[in-house]
Amino acid sequence: MATTHFRWAGVALPGQARGGGERRTLARPLGAMSVFRSGLLVLTAPLSALSLRLVPILASASRIVEDTLYIHLQPGLSLTGSSQPRSTYVPATPEVYSLINKLYVDADTHSHLDVRVLLTNIRNQSLTPQSLSSVQNLSHPPEVILTDFQTSDGGQYNPVKQRLERYATSSYSCRPNLISVLLYPEYEPMMDESELPPWEPDLDGGALQSYSDVVVGGTFDRLHNAHKILLSACCLLAENRLLVGLSDKGLLENKMLKELIQPYEQRAEKLCEFLVDVKPSLRYDIVPLVDPYGPSITDPDLECIVVSEETRKGGVAVNKKRLENGLSELALHEILLVKNPRHGENEEEKISSSSIRQRLLGTLLQPPQKDPARPSRPYVIGLTGGTGSGKSSIARHLEHLGAFHIDVDKLGHEAYAPGGPAYEQVVEEFGKDILNEDGTINRKILGAKVFGNQEQLKCLTDIVWPVIAEMTKRQLNEAAVQGKAVCVLDAAVLLEAGWTDMVHEVWMASVPEKEALRRIMARDGLSEEAAQNRLQSQLNSSQRVKQSHVVLYTLWEPEATQKQVEKAWALLQQRIGRD
């Protein structure tokens, strides 16, 4: 049967589905959504040639796979001839390890891809080839198999594609009727591959030293490619067990944007999934790390600790503690930090979790729940944040961008004012000693009575919150009458007061506690103790994040905050369908 082929962006794809059914055109314009959620890329070129070709190969694969891309190094694998191709082992050498590093570094350009380099056939000399014979069950079974193997026969049913499909289904947990794609990226001019000698491992530098039990520690938040390089090194070094200390509790306190760090259970689950995918033959122990050492200074079976340039001192400290505990020192294996040439303003120069968390600022962290009873217009943003968080400056910028601004804190002042709906009841409850000479309520005196005293604070909020809620609803009605598309409901106690039923999304202003204390003391002339009492009477940042859809951070210069707000505003317009 004749088949039509579409060639675009270096990818040759069949134009007809297997079995002669519905025609499926896979060629598409730049920027279109990828076709498959998961895929397996089998790289067959000699490693010396492959290093130069990774960038165009990954670019081609990224247009076909939109999520998980497994990569298996099979240098010299032949997909021609009559025999079924079999996986062969690759020795764990510095050359191979360097190529794995380059794979992850080059893949970092394609941020939508979760790349995982399989290490099942990369072994040290203590392991036997028989370990390669079993079928590997991947956590995201590939929907498509890709290869850099090139053939002049472009037919849908050519022998190369058939052997590739059989190879994949016999070696991995692939779904039935797997689709295969031969990648033909446009490489830079180089020696014809037929002139290259057959690939042989470079053992001049020796194989990597291996150890029975290896340990590594880290936060491993939002697992990224630098993490994967570190973990791949651990897996290549370990013969039996990898012990991972996963930072938790107090070790997270000084992390940038600690509120956005994934929960321990979620980080552990993602970590385990990745490790079992790339090297299922190892035993993995993942334990919470609540101090800088954990079990690394008490486990007698450990032989090696893997560190980075930044954590080498920690590895040295571990060995000092081990000697004090009567244990042998660990071999220190150090990896280089991975630079990020595309790092943004205020981001670290290396690939890091903190930079990824910064990029989440202004984006939708979780989808808002739709309430059919709530009017769709105006679309109400509930802006909250603790005192000193910079919430007011964010509200002013949103107003400048076109939002109808409802200053709930100002409404609170009106409720307290003489003749206001809450004035008489507050004075009756807390006494006339809270009044200034002109009869107005002295909020500093009132605050001293309630902040740090939960019973008194509740008494006050029970009086004023229902009053302020009614005043706010009248403002929302006014915005609707004026035909406003977006309202920002600027309320410090939005979550504490339970006013989320009035908003479509919750946006949160955040800043580190130390910076919030500094701002409160400078702004209100309070002592550190008084400022601390005020903060402790409110929800903390972690509690707010759990109920927020968008987070904005005001630690840096005002221009950085404005960029976050403008980013959040632009994404909001897309969500609510406005140009």
N, C-alpha and C positions, 0 to 999 in steps of 0.2 A: 504494500500500500504506500502510495506517495504521501509524504508529509511536508507541511510548510514550516519553515523556520523563520523566526524573527531574531535578528541580531541587533542588540542595542546596549550601549554602555558596557561593552566587553562581555556580554552574557549571551550565549546561544541557547535558546529555549524552544521546545517543541510547541507547535501550534495546535496539536490535536491531542486530546486526552487518550490515555491507554484504552484499548478496546474499541476504538472507533466511535465513541459516543460524542458528547457535547464538546464542541471546539472551545479550547481555553487559551486565550491569548495572554501570555505572561509579559510581553513587552509593554512598557508603560512609560509615561513621561517622568522627567526628573521630579522627585518630591512625592510621587504617588506612594500609597501604602504598600508595604511589602506583602508578598503572597503567603508566606508560611510563618507560623509562630516559632517553630523550632526547626533546626537543621543540623546536619552533620557534614563537616568539610574534611575530606580526606586529602591530605597533601602528599603528593608522590614525588615531587621534584627533589633532586639532590639538595642537601642542606645548604651547600655553598651557593647554589643558584636561588634557592628559596628565599634566602635572606633579602635578596634584592627585589624579590617579586611580591613580598607580603602586602605592601601598600595597595597595589591595584587588585590583588586577589581579594583582600578584605573589603575593598570598596565595592567590588562586584557582588560578593556574598551579602553585603549589608543591604543591597537593593532587593534581595530575595527573601531574607530572613528578618523578621521584625523583633524577635525577642532572644531566645536562647540559641547560641551557635556553638556547638561542640566542634572541636578541632582535633584531628588525630594525625600525628606525624607518621607517615609511612613512606620514607624515602626509598626509592627504588622499587616500590610496589608496581607490578606490571598488570595491566588490565587487558592485555592481548594474549593470544595463544588459547589453547584448549583447556588448560587446567584452571581450577577454581583458585583465585588469589587467596592467600592466607596471610594473616597478620604476622609480622616478624618483629623480633625485639630490637630495640635501639638502646645501646648502652648509655648510662647516665654519665655523660662527660660534660666538661665546661662548655664545649661547643653547643651541645644540645640545650643545656641550661640557658645559655645566652640567647639562643633562638627563641626559647619559650618566653624569656623576658621581652624580646623584641615583638613577639606576637601580641602580648598584652599591651605594650606601649603603643604599637601601631593601631591596635583595636580601640584605644581610648578615644580616637577621633569619632568613632561611631557610637555615640552615647546611648543609643537605643538598644545596643547589643549586649547581652549577658554572655560574654565569651568564656568558654571553659576548655582548656587544653587537657585532653585525656592523657594520663600518664601510665595507663595499664601496660603498654608495651615498652615503656622506658624504665629499665631496671638496672640495679647494680649487680655486681657479679655474684652476690650471695643468693640471688633468686634464680629459680629454674625456668626455662622457657615453657614448661608445662602450664604455668599460671596464665598463659595467654589463651588457653583453649576454650575457656568457658564464655558463654554469652553474657555481655554486660547489660544490666538493666539500668537505663538512664532515667533520671527523675522526670525529664521532659522528653518523651520518646520522639525522635526526629520525624518530621513530616516530609522532609526532602533531604536527599544526599547530594552533595556538591563535591567536585574534585577539580584539581588543576591539571589532571592528566589530559593530554591533548591527542586528538586523533583526526585524521582527514575525513573520516566517515561521519557525516553529521546526521545520519538517519535516526529516526525515533527508536528503531529496534536494532541498532548496530550492536555488535557483540560487546563492545566496551561498556555501553550503558547497561546491558543485561548482566554482565559480570559484576559491575559496580553495585547494582541493586541486590544481586544474590549475596555479594560480600557483606553488604550492610545488614540485610535481614538475618544473616547467619552469625553476625558478630555483635549486633546491638539490638536493643528492644525497640525495633522500628515497627511502625504500624504497617498493616498489609497494603499492597498496591503502592509501595513507596515510589515517589517520583525522583528521577535522577536528573542532574543538570551538569553539563560540562562547561566549566568557566573558561573563557578565552579573553582574559584581560589584555590590554594593550601594554606590553612591557616596554621598558626602555630598550633601545638597541643593545644587544649583547650577543655573546657567542651562541651559535646554534646548539640546541640541547643535544643533538646527535653527536656533537663534537666533545661533549663533556664526558669524562671518565665515569664509570659506574660509581655510585656513592659507597664510600667505606667510612666507618667512624674514625674520627681523628682521636687516637688514643695517646698522641705524643704527650699531651698534658696530663695524662692519666685520668682514670675515672674519678667521679666525686666520691669522697669518703662517705661511707654509710655507717649508721648507728642503729642499734636495736630500738632504743626508745629516745624520742626527741621531744623537746618542750618549746613552746612559744607562747607569748602573751600579747594581748592587745584589746582594743575596744571593738574592732571589726564592725563598726557601724556602717550600714548601707554598703555592703561588700563591694569594693571597687577593684580596679585592675592592679593597683599597687598591692592591695591585700592578696590578690591572687598570685602575684609573683612571690610574695613572702611565703604563702601557704604551699605553693608548688615546690619551693626550695625545701620546705619541711618534709613534704611527701617524698621527694627524691632522696633525701638523706635518711629517712626512717625506713627500717626493715620490718618492724613489728608494730610499734605504737606511736601515735602522736598525741601528746597531752597539750591541750589548749587552755590557757587561763584567760577567761573572758571578763574584762574589767566591768565592775558593777559598783553601785552605791557610792561610797566616798571617793573612789578613784575617778568618778565622773564629774565631781564638783567643779573642777577648774577647766573643764572642757568648754570650748567655744560653742555657744548655742546648745548647751547641755539639754535644754528642754526638748530639742528635736531629735535627740538620740533615741533610736528604736529601743523598745523594752528588751530586757535581757533574753526572754524566751524567744522573741522574734529573731534577734541576732544569732542566738544559738542554733535555731532551726535552719536559718539560711546558711550558716557556716557548715553545719553537718551535711546539708544537702550538697553543697559544693564539694566538700571533701570526699564524700562517698561516691559522687559522680566521677571525680578525676582519678581516684585511686581506691577502689573498693576493697583491696586486699589488706589494707591497714586497719588496725583497731584505733578508734578515736575516742578519747576521753575529753569532754568539754566541761570545765568546772568554773564556777563563779570566782572571780579574783577580787577580793576586797582589801588587799594590801599589796605592796609592790612585789612580793615574793611568792605567795601562794605555795603550792606543793613543790615548786622547783627547788626549795631548800630542804625538803624532808623526804622526797621520793628517792630511794637508793637505786632504783633501776634506770634512772635517767642517765644518758651519756652525752647528750648534746643540747645546747640551747641556741636557737636561731634569733639573731638580733638585727637591728638596722643601725645605720650610722648614728641615729639619734638615741637609740636604746642600748648602745654598747656598754655605757657606764652601768646600766642596770644589770647587764649580764655579768660584769665584773663583781658587782655587789652581791649577786646571787652566789657566785663561787666563794666569796669571802664567808658568807653565811653557811654554805655547805661545809666548808672546812671547820668552822666553829661547831657544827653539828656532827663532826666526825665522818662526813661523807666525802667522796672523791669529787674533784672539780669536773665541771662539764666542759666539753669542747665548745668554743664560741665560733659559730658560723655567722659571719656578718654579710648582709646584703646592702646594696646601694639604694639610696632613695631614688624614686622615679620623679623626674622633673615634669612639670605641667607647663608647656610653652604657651598655653591658652588661658592661664589663670587670670581671673578678673581682679578688679580693684579690691583691696582689703583681703584677698584670698592668699593662701600660702603658695609658694612657688612649686611645691611638690604636689603630686596627686594625693589628696587627703579627704577624709570624711568631713572635716570642718568646712572645707570649700564646697563640698556637695550640699551640706546643710545650708550654707549661705545661699546657694542657688535656689533653694526651696523657698526662700523668703519672697513673699508676694504671690506665690503660686497657691493653687487649691490643694490643701493637704488631704482633705477628705470631702466627699460629695455632700452637699447640704440635703437634708431631708425635706421633701416637698409636702406642704400642708395645703390640701385643696381649699380649706376654709380661709386661708390667708390670701388677700388680694395680690395679684401679680405685679400691680403697679400702684404706688411706686415700689421699686425693689429696694428693700431696706437692709442696709449694712449696719450691724451692731458693732460699734468700735469700742473695745474695752482695753484695760491695761491698768496695772497698779500705779499708785502715785509715784511720780518721777519717771514714768516710762516713756514720756514724749508723746502721749496720746493726743494732746491738744494740737501739737504742730502737725501731726498726721491729718487730723480732722480739718484743719485750715487748708491744707494742700488738696484734700479731696473736695472741699468746697470750691477751691479755685478751679478744679478740673470739671466742675459742673454738678456736684452733689448738693442736695438741699440739706443744710446742716442743722441738726437739732441738738443743741447743747444741753444735755440732761443735767449736767452738773450746775449749769446756770439756772435751770428750772428749779433745782433744789434750793438755790439761794433765794429764789422768789418765794418758794414755799415757806422758808424760814423768816422772810421779811415781815415787819409789822403789818398786820392786816392780811398776811398770806394764809393759805388754807391750813398750814401746820403750826403756825406761830403760837397760838394760845395753848394748844395741847402740849407743845414742847416746853414752854415756860412753866406750865402747871406741873409737869412731870419732873423737870430738872431744877426748878427753883429760879428765883429772880436774880440770884448771884451770877447767872450766865449772861445777864444783860449789860450792855454799855449804857452810858449816861443818856444817850439819845433813844434808848428803848430797843435798839437792835440787838440781836443775839450775837454774843462774842463767840465766834466759832472755835477760836483757839481754846477758850475756857471750856466750852462744851466738849471739844475734842479730848481735852485732858481727862474729862470725866468718863468718857466712853471707850477711848482707845486703850486696849489692854484689859478691859473689863467686859467680858462677853455678855454678861447679863444686862449691863447698862446699855451696851451697844445694840443688843436685840430690842430692848425697850424703845430706843430711838428709831431704829429702822422700821419697827412695826407701826410707828406713827407716820413717818414721812414717806416710806416707799410706796404705799398705795396711792397717796396724794400725788407724788411725782409721776407715777404710771398714768394716772388720768390726764395730767397736764401733757404728758408725752403723746398720748393717743390723740389729743386735740391738735397737736402740732402735725402729726402724721395725716390727719384728715385735711388739714390746711394744705399740706404738700400735694395731696391727691387732687384737691380742688384746683390748685395751680397747674396741674398736669405735669408735675415733676416725675422724671423717670427713675431717679435714684435718690434715696435719702441715706444720710449717714447719721445714725443714732449714737451720739458720742456720750457714753455712760461708763464711768469707772466701775460701777457696781452692777453692770448688766447681768453677769452670771450669778452673783450672790443674791440679787433681788429676784431672779427668776423671770427676767423680762425677755428671754429668748423667743417667747411665743409672738413677740412683735416684730421679729426680724427674719430675713431669709438666710443671711449668713452672719457668722461671727468673725470679726477681724480683731486681732490682738496686737497691741503694742508691747514690746518687751525690751528689757535692758538688764544687764547683770545686777544683782542685788547691791553690790558695793557701789556701783554707779548711781543706782536709784537712791541709796542713802546719801551720797554726796549731794545729789541734786535737791533732795528734800531739805537737808540741813541748810544749804545755801539759799534756797528759795523762801523757806518759811522761818528761818532763824531758829530751828529746833536743835536740841541736843541730839547726840547720836542715839541715846537711849529712847528719847521720845520719837525719833524718826523710825527706829527699829520697832517700837510698839505699833506705830501706824502701819508699817509693812506687814507685821505679823497678824494684824486684825483683818487682812485681806487674803484672798486666795493667792497662793504662790504661782510662779510662772508655769511650772509643770502641770498644775491643776487646770490652769487656764488653757494651755495648749490642747489638752484632751478634749475640750469643748469648742475649740476654734477651728475655723476652716482656712483662714489665712493668717500668717504670722509676719509681722514687720518689726525690724530691729533698729533701734535708734542710737546705738553705741557710737557710731562713727560720725563723721562730719555731716551737716544737714543735707548736702548734695547727695550723699549716699542714701539717706532716708527717702529723699524725693524720688530718686530712681526706683527704689522699691515700690513706692506708692504709685508711680506712673505705670510700672510693670503690672501691679495688681489691678489697677484701673483698666488697663488695656485688656487684660485677661477677663475681667468682669464683663466688659462690653461684648466680648465674644460669647460668654456664657448666656447673657440675657438677650442676645440676638440683635445688638445695635451695631451700626457701622461706626 
